């Protein structure tokens, strides 16, 4: 019984006090090959427009010091995911004199526990604004995803990173499921 109480106390303490975490963004998309951009060049740029201060807090008693931050270039991470998808649409990805320009702005990415006593619930959300230019014509799209996770103990860095990358991947995947974007590209190329 005494060992059980010690274990329960240790579990409670680990759920209350968290250290800061730094994660790396590596979103990926699954895009079926299509000939939408065959014969055309495209540049893809990512811009991090997140407010400074990290993605949020892991919660717990010391929520102010339990911040989640990004360890790599968030703009480049989303651009890499989009390049992969547009390549599957047969675009030739380049930075010099492209016929199509895509700019993706990461405007929201959160991983935050609203509970300051112990971590039980994590709110996640992501939002990307995409601008695709072909000559004088421009397409604007907004893509987002959100979710709620539950934890009884402090999640590891790998778990947090996996959840955030999963959310960001879902958001980017919605770009390639957007029929209006496909129609814009087909009718202007």
N, C-alpha and C positions, 0 to 999 in steps of 0.2 A: 504494500500500500504506500509505504514511504517513497519507494522508487517511482511509483506512478505519479505521486504528487510532485516530485522533483522534475520528472519528465514534463508534466503538464505546465509547471512553472517556467521551464526552459522554453517550451513551445509558445507560451504566452509572451515571454520576453522577446523571442525572435520575431513574433508577429507585430510587436509594438515598435521596435527600434530598427530602422533600416539605414544602410549606408547609401550614398549616392551611386548611381549606375550610369555607365556610358555604353551606348549601344551603337552598332554599325548598321546602316540602312543598305539593304541589298534586295530590293523588290524584283520579282520576276513575273513574267506574263506567259501565258500559253495561247499563242495565236496561230490559227490554222493558215497554211500558205494560201495566198490569193494573189492574183496578178493586178491588183488595183493600181499600184504605182510602177508597173513595169516600164522601163525606159526613162524613168524620171529620177532626178536626184533630190535629196531632202537633207536639211540640217535639223538637228534636234537639240535644243538648249533647255536646260533646267535651271530654275531660279528659286532659291530658298527665300521665301517671304515670311517665314515663321518669326514671331516675336522672340527676342532673346529670353533666356531664362529656362530653357529646357522644355521637355514635353509635359511635365507635371510631376507629381509626387507619388511615391509608393505608399504614402499614408503612414499611419502609426503615430505614436506619441511624438516622435521627432520628425514630423512630416516636412518641416522646413529644410532639413538637411538631407532628406531622402529623395533628392531630385533625380529625374531621368533625363539624360542629355544625349545628343548625337555626337559620335566620334569622327564621322567622315563628312564629306561634302554632300549635303542633302540634295542640292540641285543636280549635281552630277549623278547621284544615285538614281533619281527618278528619270533623268535623261537616258541613262544606260538601259533601264527597263523599257522605255518607250522606243529606243533605237532597235532593240531586239524585236519588238512587235512590228514596227514599220518595215524592218528588213524582211519579215515574213510576208508582208504585203508587197514585196518585190521592189521597194524603194532602194535606191543606191544611196547609202548614207555618206555624206560628205560635209565639209565645212566651207568649201570654196565654190562660190557661185551656184548655190542650189536653186532648183526650180520651185521647190516647196520648202517653206520654213515653218517649223513647229517650235513654239515656246510654251513650256509647261511651268506653271508657278505653283509651288507648294505653299498654300496659304494656311493650312491647318493640319496639325499632327499632334495628337494628345494621347497620353497614357497616364491616367491620374486616378488616385483613390480619394473620394470625397470624405472618407472616414479618417479622422485624426486620432482615434483611439487605437484601432487595430485594423489591419487590412482584411476586408472581406469582399469588397467589390471594387472593380477597376473599370473606369469608363475609358473607351478608346474611340478616336475619331480621326478621319483624314479627309482633306479636301484639296483638289487640284483644279486650277483653271488652265485650260488649254486654248491656245491661239494658233490656228493654222492659216498661213498666207500662201496664196497662189496668185502672183501678179497683184492686181488691185483688189482682189477678193479675199475676204477673211472669214473664217469660221471660228466661233467662240463656243466652248463647251465647259461645263462645270461637272466634275465627277467627285463623288464622296462615298464614304462608307463609315459605319460606326458599329460599336458593339459593347457588350458588358461581359467582363470575366469575373469569376469568383475564385478567391484564394483563401485558404485557411492558414497557410504559412507563407513566409516571404518567398516570392518567386525568384529564381536564379536569373542572372544576367542573360543566359541563353534563352530562358523562357520568355522574358520581356522582349528580347530582340526578335524572337520567333513570332510573337504575337503582333508586334508593331510591323514587322516585314510582311506578315500575312495580311494585315489590314491595308497596308500601302499597296501590296500586290493586287488585292481585290479592287482598290480604287483605280489603279492603272488598267486593270483588265476591263473595266467599264468603258474606257476609251475605245477599245477594239470591239466592243459590243454595240457601239453607238451607230445606229443605221443612218442617222442624219449626217454624221461625219463621213461615213462611207459614200453616201449620195453626193455630198459636197465634193469629195475627191474625184469621184467618177465623172461628175458633170463639168468639172473645171480643168481636168488634165487632158 
